[in-house]
Amino acid sequence: MNKFCKVSISNHVLTVTIDRPERLNALHPPAHQELSDIFDEFANNDELWIAVITGEGRAFCAGNDLREQAKFDAIVFPEKGFGGITARFDLTKPLIAAVNGPAMGGGFEIALACDLIVASEKAIFALPEPRLGLAALAGGLQRLPRQIGTKRSLGMILTGRTVTAQEGAEMGFVNQVVPHEDLMTVVDEWVGQILECAPLSVRASKDVVYKSLSMASLEEAMVTQYDTVAQLMKSEDFKEGPRAFAAKRTPRWSGR
């Protein structure tokens, strides 16, 4: 039984809702571990193809639970990073952040570690750690510059300032801003579009994008052999797509 998250599964989709609304879904060590265990299962379960993460109540995640941190003068989270997500570099399945409210500090870092961010108009984002004598060391200092550029990211990082969902979209780290009441409906639309694609094609595509970003040249990125691409080309779905197209029918993806 989960104590700090709600979990539901439907049509190959895992939905995880952080459930500490009394702390604006800030995470303490047991919540970090619970999330890490949930995403371990997601990574290892062949029947789970997409994950959505959101928050209960009026916040997405307010970051690290500073009251807990103050007890020990230390931040403790699992090997796979903040919320069990931010250091999960080998996950090729898509993650979607449904940001329903404030995503602050580590909460913003969780969202940045996802592949898509769909934000309620009530969402706000910040890396306020310098205002607290801390630093955004769960990927914020690395992912934000890669996603929106150095100057824009430093404008947030060095000031700790808060930006709205709309500004986040204009900067480029938010995919879509929607009315608050429509958030999960729109997320379901994104999920539906991904599910129309072959799961192994989606994973190979995500894998190549992220790995190629760190390569020195376009040529290196294009000639590199990727394990996920090799798996895709040996899969049943690699045969199913062209067969379905030739037969003028909807593909029946198996993820194998």
C-alpha angles and dihedrals in degrees: 000000000000117000102184104031139046116222130195132173127202132158095349091312124120116203117194121190117191104226112199098102092157087066095037085256093295110165129239125185097276091049091048090052093047091053091046091053091048093052092045087059091046092052093049101040111091091199093061112080107164135025129204122194125195140149136254117240124357100334136062094206129321091206126241117008098249093192089061092043091052090059093061104019087232142093114231124188136146130279090261091060139245108355088000088282116078096073096038094114097158097059110114097173113099121260123200123196112211097196108200099171142337115004103187131173108324090011089061089046090055089052092047089052089058121087096231131027118202109183135197115230084247093060121111130184135206145151096214096164097116089059087061099042091259137105133226095253099157094082102291093111090050105034100043095057090047091051103042107011135260102281096047093045094047088051086064100033100049094046101034087223124165122239129197125240090254092053089048089055091049090050090050106244095100117068098197139359116211139176108280095244091052097051101106093038090057091044088054088054091054090047091050092053091050091048089057086066127073109268095225091048089053092049094047091048093051092046094051093047095053097040094046092053090071096048122106099234144015089244093055091048092051099045096043115110111233120202092216091055090050090051090049093052091052094048132106089236090060086063096037096060098059091039091054091047092050091048092046092235136122113271117251103217119202101176088235 
